[in-house]
Amino acid sequence: MQQIIVDIRISPDEYLRYYRGEAGAVSCRARDGRRVRFPAALLRPYVGRDGIYGSFSISYDSAGKFQRIDKIA
């Protein structure tokens, strides 16, 4: 399984756009410089009062299919 590390900072107001369906995917840059895009719904378990802040490990298979996301910091 391959993985990529991203640092995410999404304010509560910005996440509301995802929650309401106004935006369906999060796009961010990984630590290694690659652009990553994934469904915003994957971050729901990590939404807090202050939005979503932290570093996440996104694991995917050899075909590029999502496997899991874990908060690492």
N, C-alpha and C positions, 0 to 999 in steps of 0.2 A: 504494500500500500504506500502511495506517495502522499506527501503533505506539503502544505504551504502555510506560512505564518503571515497573518495580517494584524494590523493595529487599527482598531475601529473606535471612532468617536462620533456618536449620533445623539443629538440632543433629544429630549422628550418630544418637543414640537416637531422635529424632523421625523422621528419615528412614527408619529401619528399619521403622516402622509402614507407610510407603508401600511400601517394598520387599517386605514380607511380604504386601501386599495388604489390610491392615487399614484403610487409608485410600487412596482412589484419586485424589483430587484435592487440589491445593494451592489454598487460598483466601487471598488477600492484598489489601492496598489499594495501588493505584497512586499514584504521586506526585501525580497530579491529583485524587485523592480517590475515584476509581471503585473498586468492588470487582471483583476479577478472580479467576476460577476456571479452572484448567486441569489436565490430567492430570499427575500427579507424575512419570510416566515421562519427560517432556520434560526433566527436570532431571538425569537419570542421568549425562550427560557431565560435569556440573559437581560431582559429589559428590567431596569430598576427605576427608582424614583428620579434619578438623574439621567435617564436615557440608557444608552449602551456605551460603555467605555471599557477598553481592555485589549489584550492580545489574545488572538484565537488561532488555533491550529485547525486547518481544514484538511481532512483526509479524503482522498479519492483513489479510484482504482486505475489500472493501466489504460483503460478506455476513456478516462477523464470523468467518470461518473462519481458523483458525490457519495461519500460513505458516512462521514460524521464530522461534527464541529465540536471542539472543546475549548473552553476558556482556559488559558494557561497563565494569565497574569491580570 
